[in-house]
Amino acid sequence: MKKRLVMVEWIDAISHDGGAWLSADDDNLEPSNCRSVGWVLKDTERYIHIAAHFSNDGADMGGDICIPKGCIKRVKGLAIEF
């Protein structure tokens, strides 16, 4: 099984901590710049699905995330294959 390792730079939504209401003039809440590293499971026109962990035989994976392409700033391939 060959999998490509990538770093994905993307923008994520952020929510107000504690579930409290925001005042109309609160401008401190902004989307978050993120970086995620993982093995590419699926790369489509709509999203990229990566996983951070695999079992020794590659049958099981975990720590996976599906990132919408509209949120992605850059995908950089890393020089390792699995």
Contacts in CASP RR format, 6 or more apart in sequence:
PFRMAT RR
TARGET T0000
AUTHOR 0000-0000-0000
METHOD contacts of the structure
MODEL  1
MKKRLVMVEWIDAISHDGGAWLSADDDNLEPSNCRSVGWVLKDTERYIHI
AAHFSNDGADMGGDICIPKGCIKRVKGLAIEF
1 58 0 8 1.000
1 82 0 8 1.000
2 81 0 8 1.000
2 82 0 8 1.000
3 39 0 8 1.000
3 40 0 8 1.000
3 41 0 8 1.000
3 54 0 8 1.000
3 81 0 8 1.000
3 82 0 8 1.000
4 39 0 8 1.000
4 40 0 8 1.000
4 77 0 8 1.000
4 81 0 8 1.000
5 37 0 8 1.000
5 38 0 8 1.000
5 39 0 8 1.000
5 40 0 8 1.000
5 77 0 8 1.000
5 78 0 8 1.000
5 80 0 8 1.000
5 81 0 8 1.000
5 82 0 8 1.000
6 37 0 8 1.000
6 38 0 8 1.000
6 39 0 8 1.000
6 40 0 8 1.000
6 48 0 8 1.000
6 50 0 8 1.000
6 75 0 8 1.000
6 76 0 8 1.000
6 77 0 8 1.000
6 78 0 8 1.000
7 35 0 8 1.000
7 36 0 8 1.000
7 37 0 8 1.000
7 38 0 8 1.000
7 75 0 8 1.000
7 76 0 8 1.000
7 77 0 8 1.000
7 78 0 8 1.000
8 35 0 8 1.000
8 36 0 8 1.000
8 37 0 8 1.000
8 38 0 8 1.000
8 48 0 8 1.000
8 50 0 8 1.000
8 67 0 8 1.000
8 72 0 8 1.000
8 74 0 8 1.000
8 75 0 8 1.000
9 33 0 8 1.000
9 34 0 8 1.000
9 35 0 8 1.000
9 72 0 8 1.000
9 73 0 8 1.000
9 74 0 8 1.000
9 75 0 8 1.000
9 76 0 8 1.000
10 33 0 8 1.000
10 34 0 8 1.000
10 35 0 8 1.000
10 36 0 8 1.000
10 67 0 8 1.000
10 71 0 8 1.000
10 72 0 8 1.000
10 73 0 8 1.000
11 31 0 8 1.000
11 32 0 8 1.000
11 33 0 8 1.000
11 34 0 8 1.000
11 71 0 8 1.000
11 73 0 8 1.000
12 31 0 8 1.000
12 32 0 8 1.000
12 34 0 8 1.000
12 71 0 8 1.000
13 31 0 8 1.000
13 32 0 8 1.000
14 29 0 8 1.000
14 30 0 8 1.000
14 31 0 8 1.000
14 32 0 8 1.000
16 22 0 8 1.000
16 29 0 8 1.000
22 29 0 8 1.000
33 73 0 8 1.000
36 50 0 8 1.000
36 52 0 8 1.000
36 65 0 8 1.000
36 67 0 8 1.000
37 50 0 8 1.000
37 52 0 8 1.000
37 78 0 8 1.000
38 50 0 8 1.000
38 51 0 8 1.000
38 52 0 8 1.000
39 50 0 8 1.000
39 51 0 8 1.000
39 52 0 8 1.000
39 54 0 8 1.000
39 61 0 8 1.000
39 82 0 8 1.000
40 48 0 8 1.000
40 49 0 8 1.000
40 50 0 8 1.000
41 49 0 8 1.000
41 50 0 8 1.000
41 51 0 8 1.000
41 61 0 8 1.000
41 64 0 8 1.000
42 48 0 8 1.000
42 49 0 8 1.000
43 49 0 8 1.000
44 69 0 8 1.000
45 69 0 8 1.000
46 68 0 8 1.000
46 69 0 8 1.000
47 66 0 8 1.000
47 67 0 8 1.000
47 68 0 8 1.000
47 69 0 8 1.000
48 66 0 8 1.000
48 67 0 8 1.000
48 69 0 8 1.000
48 72 0 8 1.000
48 75 0 8 1.000
49 64 0 8 1.000
49 65 0 8 1.000
49 66 0 8 1.000
49 67 0 8 1.000
50 64 0 8 1.000
50 65 0 8 1.000
50 67 0 8 1.000
51 61 0 8 1.000
51 62 0 8 1.000
51 63 0 8 1.000
51 64 0 8 1.000
52 62 0 8 1.000
52 63 0 8 1.000
52 64 0 8 1.000
53 61 0 8 1.000
53 62 0 8 1.000
53 63 0 8 1.000
54 60 0 8 1.000
54 61 0 8 1.000
54 62 0 8 1.000
54 82 0 8 1.000
55 61 0 8 1.000
58 82 0 8 1.000
END
